[in-house]
Amino acid sequence: MHIQWYNVIPELRPYVKMICTMDCDEDTDANQIRVLPDACVEIFVNYTDTPVAVIENELHKRSIISFRMSRPVDVQMRKGAGCLAICFHSGMAYKFFQIPMYKLSNTTAALSDVWTGLADEIEDQLACARDNNTRIHIAQNYLVQQLNREKNDLQIDYCLQQAQLSGGLLSVSKLTNHACISQRHLSRKFQQRIGLSPKEYLRVCRFVQSLQHMKKYPAFSLTEIACRSGYYDQAHFNRDYRTYTGYAPGELARVHHILY
């Protein structure tokens, strides 16, 4: 499978984390991979006649949107498939969809169910484009058109930023105290914008940070990784890895079908 990354235009950079094209031009289906949770929402716009992928043993023929919040997903791209993938920063996809994120958390849905009418139009435009650079330009123009330009909620933006900067090590009470917001209001806003409670979001952030430490410090022991990532003990570390990857930490380092 060939993956090509592209620059996100300045207007979309606060919201879009990554944009790329994915083309499976081999003679057989791509190998199945397990994609780990990171509390992000992703769009996959199919620009071919081939079904785009098998996800969790379900064949998806058209464009899809994945709300990959807090559990791993097994994906196998089909031979001959081509799609344009857009990954949003945590808590930023809501600016492009008129739907509370909690309604679709940890699901994969047809893009046409979320962008009624518009998904078909985008697919047609990308299918007729002469090359992938043109497809990227078209897709980003559509995103700009869909961007909700209402003023951001600065308190929630601050909480999201602090949660990410701390690697999930702040408590919910510290977040609410620093932002001068009630826990109830924070929870409601997180469910609306992310699809997770503040506590679960912080837990995912801590897990993601531990993955980054595993990549950055391959010579460190798992005990050192757990400590640097803010886990209280090895049991909590092992539990999160079982929950978010399906493997123990030591097993994860040895398998090759995991994407993170």
N, C-alpha and C positions, 0 to 999 in steps of 0.2 A: 504494500500500500504506500502510495506517495502522498506525503503531507507537505504543504507549502504555506508558510506563515506570511502575513502581510501587515503593513503598518495600519494602525487605527487612526482615523482622522482626528484632529484636535478636539472637535466638538463632541466626539463620542468617548474620548479617553477617560473622563470621570466615571463612565458607566460600563464601558466594554473593556474587558481584560485581554481578550485575544480574539483574532479572526484568522481563519485559515481555510484552505481547500483540501479535501481528502478524496483521492482517486484510487480505486481498487481496480487496476488494469491487469491483474494477474489472471491466469487461466482457472484458478480455483478461488473459493471464498477465502477471505483473510482469516488468519488464526484468531480464535476467540481471546479477547482480553478482558480483564477485570479492571474497571475504572473505579477509583476510590472516591468517597464523598469529600466535598470541600465547601458545602453550603452555597454552591453556585448554580445558576440556571444556564442551560445551553440550548441553542437552536441549531438544527441540522436541516438545511434547505436542499432538497434533492433536485438536481438539474439533469437527471437522466431518466430513462424509462425503466431502469432496473430498481427493484426494491432496495431501499437504502441499507437496511441492516436487520439482523435478528438481535433483539434485546430481551434478555430474560426469557428466552425461548419463544418470543412472539415476533412474527415477521411484520416489519413496518415498511409499507410500500411507498409512502409519500413522505413529505417533510414532517419532522417531529420536533418537539420541545421537551427537554429532559430537566426535571426539577430534582437534581442530584444533591439532596440535602445531607442526609445522615446515614446512608447505607450504600454498599458497593453495588455496581451494576455490571453484569456480564454482557459484552457486546461483540458481535461478529459482523463485519461489513461484508456485503455480498459482492461477488465478482462482477465487474462491469459497472459498479455503482460509482457515482460521483456526487459529492455534496459540499456545501459551504457551511462551515461551522462557526458559530459566534458564541463566545463565553462571556457572560456578564460578571462584573465584580459582585461580591456578596452584597445583597440588599439593594442592588441597582436595577434588576430586571423589571421591578414593579413600575418603573418610569415608562415602560414601553407596552405594558399590558394592563388592561382595565379589569383586573381580577385579583382578589387577595391571594397571596402566595400559599397560604396554609391549605387552600382547597386542592392544590395539586402537588403538595410536598411529597417527595419520594415516589413520583410517578413519571411515566413517559407518555405524552399525549400527542395526538395529531395536531400539527401546527394550525390546521384549518379549524379545529375546534376552539382555538384561542384567538386566532386572527381570522375571523369568518370573512370569506371573500378575498381578503388581502393575500392569504397564503397562496392561493391558486395564481393570483396575478404575479407574485414574486417568482414562483416556480417557472411560469411561462417566460418571464423576462430573462431569468438566468439560463434556461434551456436554449434560448435563441441567441445568447451572447456569444461573441466570436472566440473569447478566451477567458481564462480565469481572472486576469486583471480587470477585465470589463465586469465580470460578475461581482468582484469585490466592490467596485465603484457603485454598481447598481444597488447592492445590498446595503451599503452604508448610507446611500441616499434615502432608501426606504426607512432605515432606522431613524435618521434625522427627522423625517416626516412624522414618525410615530412618537417621537420623544415628547413626553409631558413636561411642559416648561413651567409648571407651577412651582412656586418657591419651595425649596427643600426644607424638611424638618431638621433644623440644625441640631437639636438635642439628640435625635436618633442618629444622625450622621456622626455626631461626636462619639456616641456610645459604640457604634460600629467600628469607628477608627481606633478607639482605645482598646476594644476587644482584640482587634487584629494586631495592633502594635505590641500588646502585652503577650501575644501568643496564647490567649485564652486564660491567662493567669489572674485576671481581675475577678473579684466576686460580683455577683449581681448587685449586692447592696452597695459596693463601692461605685459601680457604674451609675446607679440611681442617685447616689449622694453627689457625685461629681457633676452630673448633668442636671441636678435639681429637678428630678422627675420621680413620680411614684412607681413602685415595682409593677403595679397593675397596669398603668399606662404604658410602661416600657414593654411589658409582655404582650399587650395588645398590638403595639406598633411592630414588634419583631415578628409576630405571627402574620401580620398583614404584609410586611415588606420582604421577609425572608422565608417564612413558613416553618420556623422553629421558635421555641421559647428562648429567652436570653440564656438560661442555664445550658440548654442543649447546644446553642450556638457557640458558647464559650468552650464547651467540651470538644466540639468539632475543631475549633481553632487550635486548641492545645494538641489534638491529634495531628493536625496538619503541620504544626511546628515540629512535632517529634519526627515526622517523615522528613522534613527539611534537615533536621539534625542527623538523621541516619545517612542521608546523602552527603552531607558536608563533612561528617566525621566517621568515615567507614571503619576506622581503627578503634573507635570507642566501643566499650562493652555496652550491652543492652541496659545494664544498671545505670551506667553513666548517661546514656541517652534519656532514660526515664527521668533521671534527676535533673538534667539540663532542661527538660521539657516541662518541668513543674509537677510531675506526678508524685503523689504522697508516698506511694510504695509500688513494688513490682506488680502486685495483684491488680491495682487499678490500671496500670500500663497494659498488662496482658489482657484485661477485660475489654478495654477500648479497642485493641487490635483485633480481638475476636469479633467484636461488634461491627467494626468499620471495614475490616478486610476479609474476615472469615478464616484468618490464620493467626497463629501465635507470632510475636515479633521475630523470633529466630527463623521461623518458617518463611516469613515474608521476604527476608533477605536472600533466600535461596530460589524462589520461584521466578519465572521469567515472563509470565503472562499478566503481570500486574502493571497498570499504568498509574503513575503518581509523580 
